[in-house]
Each structure stands twice: as C-alpha cells, then as structure tokens.
C-alpha cells in the first residue's frame, strides 16, 4: 500500500501588471534633456524679471515722496492690460465704471486672451494674477516649441534650441512675454503649429493655427506661411490624398471670420475691428514712405517728450531689423518664413506711424532661430548680443513696470 503525501497548496505565481504612469510623469517623460534646459533658463529669466519689477517699485514710485512702494502686482497692470480685463469682465459691449464711450475701442482686441482670462479667473480670483499665470504657462510651452524648431535639421540641435530661446528671453521687449498680454499665448499656439507643419501634420497645424488667430490677427500671417509650407512640401503620398489636407491650412482664417461676423451683428459694421484700430492707434492706411517719415519725425525732430521719442527710435530699429531679416530669408529661399515676416512688416509699416513693432519681434521665430544658427558659426554673435542688446531688456522692463509706454 502506497502512502500518499498530503496535498500542498502551492500558490500560483501572480503576474504583476505595471501601473500606468501618472499624467504628470507621462508629460515629463516627453521632455528631452534639451527641453529641460530650456525650461530652466525660462524659469531663471522669470525670476530676474520679477526682481526687476520689485526694484522698480522701490526706485521709481509714482509719487517721488512715497515712503512705501505700490503693490507689486499693480506694476503689471499697464496699457493694454486694462482692455483685456474689461473684455474678460464685461464683454465687448458692456459698460464698466469710468468708461468713456468715445475712447472705448475694445473690439480692436481679438477674443482669445480675454476669454482665456475669464476662464482662468473662475479659479484664480485676482485678475492680474490670472493674467500673469496665463503668460507664465504659455511662455513655457512657447520656449520648448521654439527650441525644437531651432533644432530641426541642425547638427547641434540642442545647442541651437537653447541659443534661440536665450536670444528670445533676453530680447529688448521680453517683458511682454511675462505681462498679461497676448504675445506668450499667441506663441504657445503659433510655434507648435509651425512645428506641426514642419512635421507634415497638417490637421494639428491648422487647429493650433486657428487657436493662434483667436489671440492676434498675426494668426492670419501664420496661416499664409503654413499654406506656403504645404504647397512646397514634398512627400510620397498620392497627390489627391495630400490635397485633402489643404482645408486644414485654411482653418486659421475661421476665427477671424467668425469674429468679423459677430462684430457686424453687434455694430452693423463689417470693418468694426479695423475702424477701432484706426480710432485708437492711428492704424489707417498710409504708404510705407509716409509711415517712415512720421515715425522719423517723432523720433528725432523734438516733437514729443524724450521718453516717447526714444520709443519711436526703437520702432525704427525694429523695422530695420525686420527688413534685414526679410532680405536674408528671401536670399536663402525660405519662402514660408519670408511670407510671414513680409506680411507682418506690411501690416505694421503702412499705418500713420510705426507702432508696436518691437513687441512684434517676439513673434518672429525666424529671427531667433536665425540668430541661434549664426551664433553657432560665429562665436562673437552671442557675445555681442548679450553685451549690447540684452541690457535693453532690463531698460524696457523698468520702462513698462514703472508705467511708461514701452511699445
């Protein structure tokens, strides 16, 4: 008789299923080491600008006899910020305390930033903090995209990207990337849109380009550049299949069309946006020669106070920079980028005078990528920029945060 051993319960092996990474971790995994270096540089320059604002509050109070500075946040509530807040708070046609109907030109501003501000304000009660937060987050997205654009096809892509971001963040009007203005939000849509176009992802390029157009009319110039990029693109797909993607390139025009229809429904004027620009900022059409002459006269003929005259000198310098950039892009047959810059210069150079061109340079990504590539070939370019150009960033940051016109 054979004895049987008692049965033993042997646990079956349990196969461990890997946990899904949390969303924050998955996002960080998509960032390359070059992206992280760019974001570190971005964070450090934000601290620098906030420090400049703190010093400005103490050194340049509105009242020369003040013993205490104005609140720190109040130094970011300048110029166009009031328009954005009024739109976010009261809409385009609602009245607000102290409103002067004769100078109410809110419709001159596209709705993307004010509507984003209103949405963020539902979580962040302070309007100014909400606006600064939008620009802070948007700027982070923008610099990562700019770094990647600068690195496309470059043998040292990581360094090229870091250089491009450095030049942007230390550019003279970089304070507007930190303020509650549209520049950072526009770039957060426009630069990824251009990156998508370069990667032949036309639906994504069109959607992001449309989002860019909601914030600034410059989105239409971006749409033109994307269209030229599409027409020049070479791929192995059949022509009929490729042409089906063409409507995506026209998508950025849609927000401007919808806004135009909305303004017409409210005012009966199909050109309400343009007329508001003319009333508030003298953006009626003048020949390039007239616009140059008016700007030159205000810059050098002692017609204005010195602060305003100096700002018009910056306008002339920015226009000259844009023309040189356009010539280089045409020489190198960079047709899409040349179209974008040419449309910018035409729009800004055919008003009564040059206005806000230094701010517009923040949107000219070919300028920052071009400087980056040039500096990698010629070491002195970076040195000259940091020593000669970058200090203007501090000057204009003080100008803006102290309540003076800064373009």
SVG drawing of the C-alpha trace seen along z (x, -y; Angstrom):
<svg xmlns="http://www.w3.org/2000/svg" viewBox="-27 -119 61 121">
<polyline fill="none" stroke="black" stroke-width="0.4" points="0.0,0.0 1.5,-3.2 1.3,-6.1 0.2,-9.3 1.7,-12.6 -0.7,-15.3 -1.5,-17.8 0.2,-21.2 -1.4,-24.3 1.2,-25.9 0.4,-29.5 0.3,-30.1 2.6,-32.9 1.0,-36.3 1.9,-38.3 2.4,-41.9 0.7,-44.4 2.7,-47.6 0.9,-50.6 0.2,-53.4 2.4,-56.4 0.5,-59.3 -0.3,-62.1 2.4,-64.4 5.0,-61.7 4.0,-61.0 4.2,-64.7 7.7,-65.0 8.8,-61.9 8.1,-63.7 10.5,-66.4 14.0,-65.9 17.1,-67.0 17.3,-70.0 13.7,-70.9 14.5,-70.8 17.5,-73.1 15.3,-75.5 12.7,-75.5 15.3,-76.0 16.5,-79.1 12.9,-80.2 12.3,-79.9 15.5,-81.8 14.6,-84.7 11.1,-84.9 12.8,-85.3 15.0,-88.0 12.1,-90.0 10.1,-89.7 13.2,-91.0 13.4,-93.9 9.8,-94.7 10.5,-94.7 13.4,-97.1 11.3,-99.3 8.6,-99.6 11.1,-100.9 13.2,-103.1 10.5,-104.7 7.3,-105.2 4.6,-107.3 4.9,-109.7 8.5,-110.8 7.9,-111.4 6.4,-108.0 7.8,-106.0 6.3,-102.7 6.1,-101.2 2.9,-100.5 1.7,-96.8 3.9,-94.6 1.0,-93.3 0.0,-96.9 3.1,-97.3 1.8,-94.7 -1.5,-96.5 -0.3,-98.6 -1.7,-99.9 -3.4,-97.1 -4.0,-95.0 -7.0,-97.3 -8.6,-96.4 -8.1,-92.7 -9.5,-92.8 -12.5,-94.9 -13.4,-92.5 -13.0,-89.5 -15.1,-91.1 -17.8,-93.0 -17.7,-91.6 -17.1,-93.7 -20.1,-96.0 -21.0,-96.0 -20.4,-99.3 -18.0,-99.5 -17.1,-102.1 -15.3,-105.1 -15.9,-104.1 -15.6,-106.8 -17.7,-105.7 -15.6,-108.0 -12.4,-106.1 -13.9,-102.6 -12.1,-100.5 -12.3,-97.1 -13.3,-95.5 -9.8,-96.1 -8.6,-93.1 -9.2,-89.6 -11.1,-87.4 -8.6,-84.6 -6.7,-86.1 -9.7,-87.8 -11.8,-84.6 -8.9,-82.6 -8.5,-85.2 -12.2,-84.9 -11.9,-81.1 -8.8,-81.2 -10.4,-83.8 -13.0,-81.3 -10.2,-79.5 -7.9,-82.4 -9.9,-85.3 -7.3,-88.0 -7.5,-89.2 -3.9,-90.3 -2.6,-87.0 -4.7,-85.1 -3.3,-87.1 0.3,-86.6 -0.3,-82.9 -1.6,-82.5 1.5,-84.1 3.8,-82.1 2.4,-78.8 2.1,-79.9 5.6,-81.1 6.9,-77.7 5.1,-76.0 6.4,-78.5 10.1,-78.2 10.0,-74.4 8.5,-74.7 11.0,-77.3 13.9,-75.2 12.7,-72.3 12.1,-74.4 15.6,-75.8 17.0,-72.3 15.3,-70.9 17.9,-69.6 20.8,-71.3 23.8,-69.1 23.8,-70.5 20.1,-70.8 20.2,-71.0 22.6,-74.0 20.7,-75.7 17.5,-75.5 19.0,-76.8 20.6,-79.7 17.3,-80.6 15.4,-80.6 18.2,-82.7 18.0,-85.3 14.2,-85.5 14.1,-85.7 16.8,-88.4 15.4,-90.4 14.5,-94.1 10.8,-93.6 10.8,-90.3 8.9,-91.9 5.7,-91.4 6.1,-87.7 5.8,-87.9 3.0,-90.5 -0.7,-89.7 -0.5,-90.3 -1.2,-88.2 2.3,-87.5 3.0,-84.5 -0.4,-82.9 0.0,-83.5 3.4,-81.9 2.1,-78.9 -0.2,-78.1 1.8,-79.5 5.1,-77.8 3.7,-74.3 1.6,-74.9 4.7,-75.7 6.4,-72.7 3.5,-70.5 3.6,-72.0 7.3,-71.2 6.5,-67.6 3.7,-67.5 0.9,-67.1 -1.4,-69.5 -4.6,-68.9 -2.7,-69.7 -1.0,-72.7 -4.4,-74.0 -6.1,-73.6 -3.2,-75.3 -3.0,-78.0 -6.7,-78.7 -6.2,-78.9 -3.4,-81.4 -5.7,-83.5 -8.2,-83.8 -5.5,-85.8 -4.0,-88.1 -4.5,-89.0 -1.0,-87.7 -2.5,-84.3 -3.6,-85.1 0.0,-85.7 0.9,-82.4 -1.8,-80.7 -0.2,-82.1 3.2,-80.7 1.6,-77.3 -0.1,-77.3 3.2,-78.1 4.9,-75.3 2.1,-72.9 2.4,-73.9 6.2,-73.5 6.2,-70.2 7.4,-67.1 6.2,-63.7 5.4,-60.3 1.7,-60.3 -0.6,-60.5 -1.5,-64.0 -5.2,-63.5 -4.7,-62.2 -2.3,-65.0 -4.6,-67.7 -7.4,-66.5 -5.3,-68.1 -5.4,-71.5 -8.5,-72.7 -6.7,-72.3 -4.3,-75.0 -7.2,-77.4 -8.6,-76.7 -6.8,-79.6 -8.9,-82.0 -12.1,-80.8 -11.8,-82.6 -11.1,-85.9 -14.2,-85.4 -16.4,-84.4 -15.2,-87.5 -15.9,-89.7 -19.5,-88.3 -20.0,-88.8 -18.9,-92.4 -21.1,-93.1 -24.1,-91.6 -23.4,-93.9 -22.4,-97.1 -23.7,-96.8 -20.1,-97.5 -18.2,-94.8 -14.9,-96.7 -15.5,-97.3 -12.2,-95.8 -10.3,-97.9 -12.1,-101.1 -11.4,-100.6 -7.7,-100.2 -7.8,-103.4 -9.6,-105.4 -7.4,-104.2 -4.0,-103.7 -4.0,-105.6 -3.7,-102.4 -5.3,-103.8 -3.5,-103.2 -0.5,-105.2 2.2,-104.5 5.4,-103.0 7.2,-106.3 4.6,-108.3 4.8,-105.9 8.6,-106.1 8.6,-109.9 6.0,-110.3 8.0,-107.9 11.3,-109.5 9.9,-113.0 8.5,-111.8 11.8,-110.1 14.3,-112.9 12.5,-116.2 11.9,-117.0 8.1,-116.9 7.5,-114.7 8.9,-114.3 12.1,-112.3 10.6,-109.1 8.1,-108.9 10.8,-110.0 13.1,-107.2 10.3,-104.6 9.9,-105.8 13.6,-105.3 13.1,-101.7 10.3,-101.4 12.7,-102.4 15.3,-100.0 12.8,-97.1 11.6,-97.9 15.2,-97.9 15.8,-94.5 12.7,-93.1 13.7,-94.3 17.2,-92.8 15.6,-89.5 13.2,-89.5 16.1,-90.1 18.0,-87.2 15.0,-84.8 14.4,-85.7 18.1,-85.2 18.0,-81.8 14.7,-81.0 13.0,-80.4 9.7,-81.3 7.2,-80.4 9.1,-82.3 9.6,-85.2 5.8,-85.4 5.2,-85.5 7.7,-88.3 6.7,-90.3 3.0,-90.3 4.0,-91.5 6.1,-94.3 3.4,-95.4 0.7,-95.5 2.9,-97.4 4.6,-99.6 1.6,-101.0 -0.1,-102.9 0.3,-106.6 3.4,-105.7 5.3,-102.6 3.7,-101.2 4.4,-98.1 7.0,-96.7 9.5,-96.0 6.8,-93.9 6.0,-92.2 9.6,-90.9 8.8,-88.5 6.6,-86.6 9.3,-86.4 10.6,-83.0 12.9,-83.0 14.8,-85.9 15.5,-83.9 16.4,-80.7 18.5,-82.5 20.5,-84.3 21.0,-81.0 22.4,-79.3 24.6,-82.3 26.0,-82.4 27.0,-78.7 29.0,-79.6 30.4,-82.9 31.0,-82.9 31.2,-86.6 27.4,-86.9 26.3,-85.6 28.8,-87.8 27.7,-90.9 24.0,-90.1 24.4,-89.6 26.6,-92.6 24.9,-95.1 21.3,-94.0 20.3,-92.1 20.7,-95.2 17.9,-96.8 15.6,-94.1 16.2,-95.5 15.6,-99.1 12.3,-98.2 11.2,-96.1 11.8,-99.1 10.0,-101.3 6.9,-99.1 6.7,-98.3 7.1,-101.9 4.1,-102.9 5.8,-104.4 5.0,-103.5 7.2,-100.6 5.8,-99.8"/>
</svg>
